[in-house]
């Protein structure tokens, strides 16, 4: 399980420990922050979150250094949730090509559900101060899922032979949050899962 920095204490914990080890007030803040950040992205203020959570601003600052650390904690919580659900898909009895589309489908569904948080997460990943932990979490989780499905697809004879880690690198660079962000500017979110899976499985062939 990937290690990440607990932004409330600075202690390295296993994903998704931010939620598992949090007290009730912290959970209330995280859940409220999800709602507000989904609506307003990084335009959200700590005061907005405090109002939604029905707690004092000081309660938030005792747990998170600033708005950006709170936003990063929210993003890490959501991407951990996405990974857990995608991992469940990878453990089903579906063939590998079907799993790919289901995995992409869950990601796009979560992106719709959480509104502006997807775009906010990309902004945070580009932050030199706080983006590394989030970037590492997302990259590590996606690569683990992809490698598992690639190996299965090779065993099933659905995918070509070769070094699965090379294919994993290629797949990650074709399908990651940055790519999804760019594609959704041009095609409907509902079409993205099948589009991505077909591009990976067939490339540019007609």
C-alpha positions, 0 to 999 in steps of 0.5 A: 500500500502506498505511503503518503504524508498525513497533512494533519500531523506530518506523520507518514501513514498508509493510504487511506489513513487520513480518513481511518485515523481521523477523529469525528471533527476531522471527518466532518471537515473532510466531508464538508470540504468535499462538497464545497471544493466540488462546487467551487474548486480552489476558490473555496475558502476555509470559512466556506468549509467551516460553515458547511461543517458547522465547526469553527475556523480554528478547528480546521486550522488545528488540523490543516495548515491552510486551504491548500493542505486541506484541498490536498487531503480531500484529493488524496482521500478521493483518489484513495477511494477511486483506487479501492473501487478500481482494485475491486474491479480488477479482482472480479472475474471479467476478462481483462479488456472488460476490466479496463473499460470498467476501471476507466468508467469508474474514474470518469464517474467519480470525476463527474460526482466530485465536480471541480475537484478533479481539475483542482487536484491537477492544480495541486499536483503541479504545486512544488510545495504540496503536490508531490505526495498527491502525485505519488499516490495517484501515479502509484495506484494507477500503475499497480492497477494497470500492471495487474490487468495487463498481466491478466490480459497476457495470460488470457491471450488478449494482449500481446506478449512482451514486458508488462512493465513497458506496456504499463508505462505506455498505458499510464502515459496514455491514460492519467488525470492530465489526459482525461482533463484534456480529452473531456474538453473535446468529447463527452465524459460519458464517452471517455471510458470506451474511447480510452479502452479502444485506443489502448486495445486497438491504437489508431487502427480502424 
